[in-house]
């Protein structure tokens, strides 16, 4: 009969046959090890959805009452429990005011951050535009130098072709070799 109860018993105790395999208890000593154990447990059954907790709601104080029924004054005859009620109401009101101050400060900080981001973006756009103008100016300078060079070359060719056609052919070959080795029309780094 004892053997019969061991077969039907579904405990996870070692030595007894059960539904799940017995797994050794592992205690994580570091946060990284704890994270590793959690991931291993999740990856044993990848089809099972992982529990993702909802973001906790931000605490809000209770709104102040619109109508206060028991207004406590400084008159005589207040009971012994009235002070404790007053103290509780005062604490709750201070807590509410502190919360509102924190919310206002957070909104101011957020607005300051957005203003700073916008200011940085504007400054970056201004720098980009300035550099673009500088590049365009250099490009125009290069084009003007190239046009002047072509015009002077055409002018020299016209002058040399009228002088002598035989000598002009030899000079053109020499001049083309000189053009290839010509220094650039501008030098970077000079002002």
N, C-alpha and C positions, 0 to 999 in steps of 0.2 A: 504494500500500500504506500510505503514511503517513496518508492521509485515512481509510482503513478503520480504522486503529487509534485515530484520534481519535474516531470515532463509537462504538466499542465500549468505550472507556475510561470508567470510572465514577468518576474522581477529581473532587474538588471544586476543582480548580485552575482559575483563570480562563482562559478561552479554550477549555477542553475541555468538551464536553457530558457531563453526568453525571446521576445520579439526583437529587441534591439541588441546590438553588440555592446558589451561593457567597455566603456572608454575610461582610461585613467584620468584622474582629476589633476589638471595642470593649473598651478597658480602662477599668474604672470608677475614677474618681479619688476618689470619696467613698463612704461606706457607703450613703447614700441612692440614689446612682446605681447601685450594685451591686444593691441591693434592687429597683430599678426594672427593671434588666436581667433579673433572675431572674423577676420577675413577667411581663415580656413573653414570656420563653421559655416559661413555664408556660401563658400564655394563647394561644400560637400553636396549641396542640392541647388544647382544654379537655376532650376526652373521655379523655385520658390521665390516669391517677391521679397525684396529686402525691406525691412521696416524703416521708413523715413519719417521721423517725427515732424509734426507741424511746428511752425515757428511759434514760440510762446507769445501770447498777446501782451502788449505793453500795458503796464499798470496805469489805471486812471483813477483819480480820487472820486469819491461820491460827490455829486453835484450839491451845492448848498441848497438848503430847503427854501422853497419859495414863500412859504408862510410858516412862521414860527409861532406855535400855539402857546407854549409856556415860556413867556419872556421873564427872565429873572432880573430883578432889579436889586438895588442895594438896600431895599427896605428891610425892616426887622421882620422876623417871623419866618425866615427861610429855614427849611429843614436841614438836618445834618447830612442828608444825601445830595443836596443841591450843589454843593461845591464840587463833588465828584462828577456830576453831570456837566457842570460848567467847564471843568478841566478837560473832560473828554471832548466837548464841542470845540473848545479853544485849540486843542491839539490837532483835531481833524481839520480845522480851518487853516492853521499854520501849515499843515502838510499840503493842503490844496494850493495855498499860495506859493509854497516852495516849488511844487510841481509846475505851476503856471510860469514861474520865473525860469525854471530849467528849460521848458518848452520854448520860451521867448529867446533865451540865450542860444539854444540849438538852431532856431530859425535864423538868428543874426549871423551865427557862424556859417551856416549853409549859404546864406546870401553873400557873405564876404568871400567865401570860397568860389562861388559862381562868378562874382565880379572879378576876382583875381584870374580865374581861368579865361574870362573874356578879354581881360587886359593883356594877358600873355599871348592869346591868340592874335589880338590886334597888333602887338609888337612884332610877332613872328611874321605876320602878313606884311607889315611895313618893311622889315628887313628883307623879305623875299622880293618885294617890289623894287626896293633900292638895288639889290643885286641884279635883278632882271634888267633894270635900266642901264646898269653898268655893262652887263653883257651885251645888250643891244648897241650901246655906244661903241664898244670895242669891235663888234661885228661890222658896224657901219664904217668905222675907221679902216678896218681891213679891206672892205669892199672899195672904199674910196682910193686906198693905196693901190689896190689891184687895177682899178680903172685908170688911175694915173700912169701906172706902169705900162699897161696895154697901149694907152694913148702915146706915151713917149716912145714905145717900141714901134708903133705904127708910124710915128713922125720920123724916127731914125731910119726906118725902112724906106720911106718915101724919099728922104734925102739921099740915102746911099744908092737907091735904084736909079736915080737921075744921074749920079756921078759916073758910075761904071757898072755894067751888068755883070761882068766876069768877077771883079773884085767883090761885089756885093754878095755873090753866092758863097764865096769862101768866108766872108765876114759873118754872114748869117749863121753858118755852121759853128763858128767860134763864139758868136754871141749867144746862141742857144745853150752851149756848154756853160757859159758864164751865168746865164739865167738860172740854170739848175743849182749852181753853187751860191746863189745870191743869199745874203743875210736876210732874216725876216724883217718885215717892215715895222714891227714893234717888239719890245723886249719886256717880258713880265717882270714885275718887281721894281721897275724904275718909275719915278714920278715925273 
